[in-house]
Amino acid sequence: MRKEEKTQIIESLAAQLEKTPNFYIADISGLNAQKTALLRRACFEKEIKLLVVKNTLMRKALEKIAPADSEAIYPILEGPTAVMFTETVSTPAKLIKEFGKMHGKPVLKGALVQECAYVGENQLEALIAIKSRDELIGDIIGLLQSPAKNVISALVSNGGGKIAGIVKTLSEKE
């Protein structure tokens, strides 16, 4: 591979890392062509971009944009490496677990998710448990709505007259 091609690949990877900073590094070696095609299809259906990259080029792309905790990823950039880029942080972890049960691969080497490095296959369950941004926003909205719903239901219910009387009495004291 010529230097110009390598530079172009590094630029492309760096742009992808800036666009999608959440990525997983997996080992898909040993999958035959049919299983690799199934994995690629599953990734496409779940909006995961799967790339097989050279370790040195990936490292140079990481060094170029220097995301937080990227140094922890460098030691796992050995051997066959496939990178899964995603917007939804837990989707690749779920895919790795499901596909791995059926076919034995891919095996998680590590991930850089929400600016935190996860190294090793033992981190898969932790990555599956991470909630997406939309799920977190939904949880926060639910928590914020709960007290307001309780107050409104208390005002509307039979006891609402008592609460309204207490509020009226307090306002008259001022």
C-alpha positions in Angstrom: 0.0 0.0 0.0 1.4 3.4 -1.0 1.8 6.3 1.4 -0.9 8.3 -0.3 -3.4 5.4 0.2 -2.5 5.1 3.8 -2.9 8.8 4.4 -6.3 8.7 2.7 -7.4 5.8 4.9 -6.2 7.6 8.1 -8.1 10.7 7.0 -11.2 8.7 6.4 -11.0 6.9 9.7 -10.3 10.2 11.6 -13.4 11.7 9.9 -15.5 8.6 10.9 -14.2 8.9 14.5 -15.2 12.5 14.7 -18.6 11.8 13.2 -19.2 8.7 15.3 -17.0 8.7 18.4 -18.5 5.5 19.9 -16.9 2.4 18.5 -16.2 -1.2 19.3 -13.1 -3.2 18.4 -13.8 -6.9 17.8 -12.0 -10.0 16.5 -13.9 -11.6 13.6 -11.1 -13.8 12.4 -12.1 -17.4 11.7 -15.5 -16.5 10.3 -16.0 -17.8 6.8 -17.3 -15.7 4.0 -20.9 -16.7 4.6 -20.8 -15.9 8.3 -19.0 -12.6 7.6 -21.7 -11.7 5.2 -24.4 -12.5 7.8 -22.5 -10.3 10.3 -22.2 -7.4 7.9 -26.0 -7.7 7.1 -26.8 -7.7 10.8 -24.7 -4.7 11.3 -26.3 -2.9 8.4 -29.8 -3.7 9.7 -28.9 -2.2 13.2 -27.2 0.9 11.7 -23.7 -0.2 12.6 -20.8 0.5 10.3 -18.4 -2.4 10.2 -14.9 -1.9 8.9 -11.9 -4.2 8.9 -8.8 -2.0 9.5 -5.1 -2.3 9.8 -4.1 -1.7 13.4 -1.4 0.9 12.7 -3.8 3.0 10.6 -6.4 2.9 13.3 -3.9 3.9 15.9 -2.7 6.8 13.8 -6.3 8.0 13.2 -6.9 7.8 17.0 -3.8 9.8 17.6 -4.8 12.4 15.1 -8.1 13.2 16.8 -7.1 12.1 20.3 -10.4 11.3 22.0 -10.4 10.9 25.8 -9.1 7.5 27.0 -8.0 6.5 23.5 -4.6 5.4 24.9 -6.2 2.5 26.7 -7.3 1.2 23.3 -3.8 1.0 21.8 -2.7 -2.3 23.5 -5.7 -4.2 22.0 -4.9 -3.1 18.4 -3.1 -6.3 17.7 -4.1 -9.2 15.4 -7.2 -9.1 13.2 -9.3 -6.0 14.0 -12.8 -5.1 13.0 -14.2 -1.7 14.1 -17.9 -1.2 14.6 -19.0 2.5 14.6 -22.4 3.3 16.1 -24.7 6.1 17.2 -26.6 3.8 19.7 -24.0 2.8 22.2 -25.3 -0.6 23.4 -26.4 -2.0 20.0 -23.0 -3.4 18.9 -22.5 -5.1 22.3 -25.9 -6.8 22.0 -25.0 -7.8 18.4 -21.7 -9.2 19.5 -23.3 -11.3 22.2 -26.2 -12.6 20.0 -24.0 -13.4 17.0 -21.2 -14.8 19.1 -23.6 -17.3 20.8 -24.6 -18.7 17.4 -21.2 -18.5 15.5 -18.5 -18.2 18.2 -17.3 -14.9 16.8 -17.1 -11.9 17.0 -15.2 -11.5 20.2 -15.0 -8.1 21.9 -11.5 -6.8 22.2 -12.5 -3.4 23.5 -14.6 -0.3 23.0 -14.5 3.5 23.4 -18.0 4.5 24.4 -19.1 7.9 25.7 -15.5 8.9 26.1 -14.7 5.8 28.4 -12.5 2.9 27.3 -13.7 -0.7 28.0 -11.0 -3.2 27.4 -11.5 -7.0 27.3 -14.3 -9.4 26.6 -15.4 -9.3 30.2 -16.7 -5.8 29.6 -19.5 -7.0 27.3 -22.2 -7.1 29.9 -21.3 -3.6 31.1 -21.6 -2.3 27.6 -24.9 -4.0 27.0 -26.3 -2.2 30.1 -25.4 1.3 28.9 -28.4 3.3 28.1 -28.6 5.4 25.0 -29.1 9.2 25.1 -32.8 8.9 24.2 -33.4 6.3 27.0 -31.7 8.6 29.5 -33.8 11.6 28.5 -36.9 9.4 28.7 -35.9 8.4 32.3 -35.3 12.0 33.3 -38.6 13.2 31.9 -40.4 10.4 33.7 -38.8 11.3 37.0 -39.6 15.0 36.5 -43.2 14.2 35.6 -43.9 12.0 38.6 -44.1 14.6 41.3 -46.2 16.9 39.1 -48.6 14.1 38.4 -48.9 13.4 42.1 -49.7 17.0 42.9 -52.3 17.3 40.1 -54.0 14.0 41.1 -54.1 15.2 44.7 -55.7 18.5 43.7 -58.3 16.8 41.4 -59.2 14.0 43.9 -61.6 14.2 46.8 -58.8 15.4 49.1 -58.2 18.3 46.7 -60.7 20.4 48.6 -58.6 20.0 51.7 -55.4 20.9 49.9 -57.1 23.9 48.3 -58.3 25.0 51.7 -54.8 24.7 53.2 -53.4 26.8 50.3 -56.1 29.4 50.8 -55.5 29.5 54.6 -51.7 29.9 54.0 -52.3 32.7 51.5 -54.6 34.6 53.9 -52.0 34.5 56.7 -49.6 36.5 54.6 
